[in-house]
Amino acid sequence: MTATSDPSAATLAKAAHENFPVAPRFLPRAWRDDLMAVYGFARLVDDIGDGDLPPGGADATLLGVDRERSDDRLALLDALAADLDRAFAPGGAPRHPLLLALVPTVRRAGLTPEPFRDLVEANRLDQRVRRYETQSQLLRYCELSANPVGRLVLAVTGTATPERVRRSDAICTALQLVEHLQDVSEDLARGRVYLPATAMLRFRVTERDLARPTANASVRTLVAYQTERARRLLDEGAPLVGSVHGRLRLLLAGFLGGGYAAAHAIAQAGYDVLAGPPRASRGRLVYAAATALRRRGT
């Protein structure tokens, strides 16, 4: 299969640009392989939902979608869901290489399809819902779009407990909220706003304000408010790091530290997320991860 017909490498390469480490080299090889397989699926789902697939329709062809429908995101998501069913079927053989790579992980870790189906549903929701009225509605969206990833990490590493899942959900939701804040302009260009309408009304922010090249005082105040909400969720999830040991603890500290570092970058930018997505420096990421490592579990 040629590089143009197998876009998997380009999808997996995006791991280097995430706010958190996906599968660092200090992890056991089996964990790295499993985490990259999970990431490949999650990234593919998001790329379909955001309309970011490489041109040429290679992914659509792999999923069995006709070329004339290769831009139909709902059709692609339906095809992906069908391929996911193949991955979980006894002796199943998915069509897409990223789902085929997921099969050994599913078998080895005893994964269930629900977290993967939630990720697909979150992207279906993105095609239908472009605005969120309340923070509660936005958090329910995060339950589908972000929390399954943390749950899969715990499942892959065999460390899931109800309390750890609860802490993981808080961290993953926070990471999603921070990413929404970093990408306000990009999301608006896609026709989406992930700032709750009630919060925008409270701080007297309009969509016209969000379309400006730099943030005014009202936008900055709203972003500061949402950033603090994300920080509180990170604090709620932080004891997860201290509840595990060894290399998994390093990995989870990276996740948590990535969230704190991203929130710090937003603050350092004066909460002006419209001038460009604020990104944390490598030094800040290392510092935040090291700080997370010193936290104790409860």
C-alpha positions, 0 to 999 in steps of 0.5 A: 500500500502506498503512502498516498493510499495509507494516510495512517502515518500522517495521522499518527504524526500529529501526536507530537503536537498535542498538549500532552505526551501520547506514548513517550519512550520511557513506557514499556513497548506494549503500552506504547503500541497500545496507546498509539493505536488508541490515539490513531483511532481518536485522531482519525475520528477528530480529523473526520469530524473537523474535515481535516482529512488529507485531500484525495479521499484515501481515508474514505476509500479505505472505509468503503465510502464512495469518492463522491461522498468523501466530504460527507462527514456523517457518512464517513463517521458512519463508515468508521463506526461500522469498521469499529464494529469489525474491530470488535467482532470475533475474527473481525478484519477492519478496512482502515489500517488504523482500526486494523492496528487497534485489534491487537490492543482490543484483544490484549487489554480486553477493551470494550467498544463504548469509549470508542463509540462515544468518540464517534458520537462526539463528532456526530454531535459536532455536525449537529450542534455548533453552540452550547447554551450552558456550561453543563451542556458543554461538560456533557459534550466533553464526557463524549469527546475527551473523557473516553481517552483517559478511560482507555489509558487506564484500561490499557494499563490495567489500572482502572478503578472507579475513583481513578476513572473519576479523577481521570474524567476531571483531567480530560475534561479540563484538557478539552476545555483548555484546548477549546480556549486555545482554539477559539478563532479556529473553531469559530472559523469552522462555525463552532463556539465552545464558550457557553452562551450563558457565560458570554452573556454574563461577560457581555461577549458577542461572536463579533468580539470573538472574530476580532484579531485581538481580544478586548477586555470582555473576551479576556475576562471570559477566557480567564473565567473559563481557564480558572474553571479548567484549573479547578478540574485539573486540581480535582483530578490531580490525586490520580497521579499519586495513586499510581506508581512507576512509569505510568505515574510519569505518563499521567504527570505529563497529562496533568502537567500539560493541562497546567502548562497550557492554562499557564500559557493562556494566562501569560498571553493576557488571556488573549487567545485571538491573537494566536493559540497560546502554547506552553514552552517545553521548559514550562511543560517539564516544570509542570509535569515535575510539579505534578509528580510531587503531588500525593494521592488521596 
